[in-house]
Amino acid sequence: SIDWNSTTICINGSDTSGSIGEWHWSGDIAEIRIYNYALSDADQQLIEQELQTKWLSGGTQPSGDLVLHLDAEYYDSDTGIWTDLSSFNNDVSQTSSSNRPAYITDGLNGNPVVRFNGEDDYLDLNWSDSLGGSLTTDSITMFLVLKNDDMDGDTQVVMGNYNSDNEISISISSQNDSIVAR
């Protein structure tokens, strides 16, 4: 069972004591979609095709039972708010202007991205009250459209709470330079 509490985008959101670090993400995020159930193979293929069309040659967004949908086009670097396009209003934000990522209008194949510097940029995600303040589910489907600027070196957290019980962390492993979910 997954019980994902408040978390962060692009920094480890859990305890950073011992050998666990903050692990900032260095790169661009164009879109994040999270469903609170496992999509069928057919539904996954439809969304993968839609994302390929949108990010590689232009397209439209399908509706669905999303609990989080972040599209870079809806990030405001002046306020630090990335508006959630799902019906749950799970906006992510950064109140400190010095920790806000940049909005890049022509980042990924002519589409906007949110660029994180790998040093101190991150956003906070507090799950909405309509979800009870945490995402609690037995399964999850997640789509990420992102580009990493530095696959070498330390672990980099894309999203989540690394080393927390029953929670999720999406990161690049420092051991094999690949995206992993823990």
N, C-alpha and C positions, 0 to 999 in steps of 0.2 A: 504494500500500500504506500502511496505517495502522500506526504503531508508537507507541502512546500510553503513555508512561511515567507514573510517579507524577504526580499532578496535584492540583488544588485545586477546591473548590466555592466560588464567589462571590468569587474574587480571581484575578488573572492569576498562573498558576503558573510562568511562564517568566521569562527574563531581563527585568528592568525598566530596563535602561540606555537612554540616549538619549531618544527620544520615547515609549518604551513605558512605561506606568505600571502601578501595581497594579490600578487600575480595579475597585473593590469594587462588588458588586451591592447594590442597594437595593430590597428587596421580599421577597415570599413565594415559597417553593417548596413545593409540595404533594406532588409525585411526580416521580421520574426513573426511566426504564427504558431500558436500553441492551442491544441484541442484537448479537452479534458477526457478523452476516450481514445481508444485505438481505432483509427480509420481503417476501413476495408482496403484491400489491395487496390481495388478499382478506384476508390476515392483518392487514395494516395497518388496513383498514376495521373488522375485528372489534375490534381493540384500541382504535381511536379511539372506536367505539361504547361499549365497556366503560368507557373513561375518562370519556366524556360522561355516561354513566349514573351512574358512581360519584361524580363531582365535581359534577354538576349535580342529581342526584336520588337518589343512593344506588345501590349495586351491589356486585358481587363481583369479585375479582381472578382472571384466568385464569392458569394455569401456562404455562410456556414455557421456551425456552432462553435465559434472561436471563443476562448476565454482571454486571449491576448493576441492582438494583431498590430504590430508596429511597422509602419511603412515610413522610410526616411523622408518622404515628401512632407510628412506631417510633424517633423521635428522643428522646434523653434529654438535656435541657439541663443536668442536674446533672453528668453525666459527660462531656458533649460528644461522645457516640457516637451515630451514626445507623446503625442496624443494617441491613445489606444483606439483603434477602429472597430473593435468588437463592441458588443452591447453592454459589456461589464465595466467600462470606464476605468480600466487598469492603467491609467497614464503613468509613465515613468518620468522622473524629474531629477534635477540637480539644483539645489538652492545656491550653492557656492559657484559664482561665475568662474573662478579659477580652476574648477574641476569639471567644467562643461566640455563635452566634445564639440567639434566643429561641424557645421552643416556645409556640405560640398555639393554644389548644384550639378556638376558634371563628373560624377565619381565612378560609376560603373556602367560602361556602355551607354553613356549619355544620360543616365538616370542619377538622381540624388542619392547620397549616402550620408551616414553619420560617422564621422571620423574620430577615432579614439587614439590618443597619442602614445599609449603604452606606458605612461609614467604616472599620471594622476587623474585622468578623465574617467568618470563613471556616472551611472544614473541609478537612482533608487526605485525599486518596484515594491509597492505595498498593495497586495491583492485587495480588491474592493470588498466592502461590507457585504455585498450580495453573494460573495463567495465565502463569507465568514472570516475574512482576513487571511486566509491561506487557500492554496489550491490543493484540495484533498480529493484523490481519485485513485482508482486501481490501475489505470493505464493512461498513457499520454501520447499524443502525436505532435511532433515539433518539426517545423521547417525553418531553416535559417539560410539567408542569402548573405554571404559575407566574404571578405577578402582579407587575408592576413598579410601584414607588411613584414613580419619577421618570424619565420617558423623556427628559427634557431634560438637556443638559450633556455630561459626559465619557462615553467608552466605559465600559461596565460588563460585566465578564466573569461569566457565569452558571457556566461550568465550563470548565476546560481550560487549555492552555498556548499562549497567543497568541504568534505569531512564532517558533515552534519547528518545525523540519523534521519532516514526516510526522506531526505531531500535530494535535489538534483543539482548537479554541476556539469555544465558543458564547458570543456576546456581543451586546450592543446597540451598534450602530454610532453613534458621536457625529455622524456625517455625515448619517444619514437616520432616526434613531430607530426602527430596526427590528432584529429578531433576525436575526443572521447566523451562519453556520458557516464557519470558516476552516480 
